[in-house]
Amino acid sequence: MDRPRRLTWLLASSAASHLGDGIGKVALPLLATTLTHDPVLIAGLSATQFLPWLLFAAVAGALVDRIDRRRAMIVANTARAVAVGVLAVLVATGGMTIWLIYLTALIIGTAETIADSAANALIPAVVGDGSLDAANSKLQACEIVGQTFLGGPVGSLTFALFAAFPFVLNSAGFAIAAAVLLGLAGTYRGKAETPVQPAKLRTELADGLRWLRGHTLLLRLVVVAGLLSLVSELAQAQLVLYALDDLHLSDATFGFFAFAGGMGGLLGAGVAPRLVRAAGRRAVVVGGILCCGAGFGGMGVVRSPVAGAALFGLFAAAVVAVNVVLATARHTLVPDELLGRVLGVWRTVVWGAIPLGALLGGLLTERLGTAARTFAVSGVAMLAIGAFASAALRRFSLDDKSASAAALQHQDP
């Protein structure tokens, strides 16, 4: 099968998966509010959805390097389809409790660590090195369209019609994602592993962490990405308070911000390959982080909903462009046999910073008095991260595989 067709199958599966995921991420909290209005329990649901990334991301990455990545995605999406399908039945029959929602969120999140890690590790084998920027941009676009433009509105609308309806659609989305991958012919196992004598899981995890620690460039990119995730979440967790309290929007018009973010994200995914060709990947990373800081810093100052939404769209465009380049850097610099493990460590750091950033953002808003001030602090901090990234990445190239050798030659003692 030629590479464009392989990419089409992978993107079709990702689109169905992200659509189902977007529906579920709106419908699950809505379902929880029909059972309790305890803010701790509602917040705990969000934490439960991220918990598997803290606990299992590194393990999932090691597993992805041991097994066929296409099959891993099929199994993970099937597991998610079954879990959400059972939830739909329980909702329809009135047998739902808040703890069953928690359990479902935990199962979905755990399977997601496998599915997403395998999808990212599969990209180089599917498209080849020459199309990595474009392929990662398309993958980002699938996520944005599925989760922001389609999944959220469909989830809320169908929940209002019939509480079990969005979960039926969610389950169907995951099932379709698994079925589509049956059309992706070939074997996609990590190059170094054999099914006959696989290494011990603990050894494989240590190998991935050791390789990352010895690769100065990738290690610095992890630090930059982790700091950006932490600092951006300070403000993102306060977005609803910013819109309602500082800009005085209604609950209904709050969706305008999600739409602006989705539009910005699509723009960032679309222009990232062109920016890379024009300026290089390092410039896109540094410039993107600085634009993120300008967007959130500006949101802390303006009081116009239109200006605030436009600045949020700028942030979304910039952060997606940065994510496209970081994904391509991983694919370019990490050996295929270690890609899953390194990705697992990466996501443990970067995604693990999200709940911590959210908690700190809440405390910061409480201390400063308004969410707008938290956005201003976040913006200034991201400008500082941009300056740090510029200095940390100055002597490295992100634009070809020779960067891998160069980075290894400049290892820190």
QUIHU-V258742 format. One record per helix or strand of 2 or more residues. SS is the DSSP state (H for helix, E for strand). FROM is the first residue (numbers start at 1). LEN is the number of residues. If there is no record, write none. Layout:
ss->{SS SS}
from->{FROM FROM}
len->{LEN LEN}
This chain:
ss->{H H H H H H H H H H H H H H H}
from->{3 39 69 98 129 165 201 216 239 255 281 305 336 371 402}
len->{31 28 25 30 33 19 14 21 8 25 19 29 33 22 8}
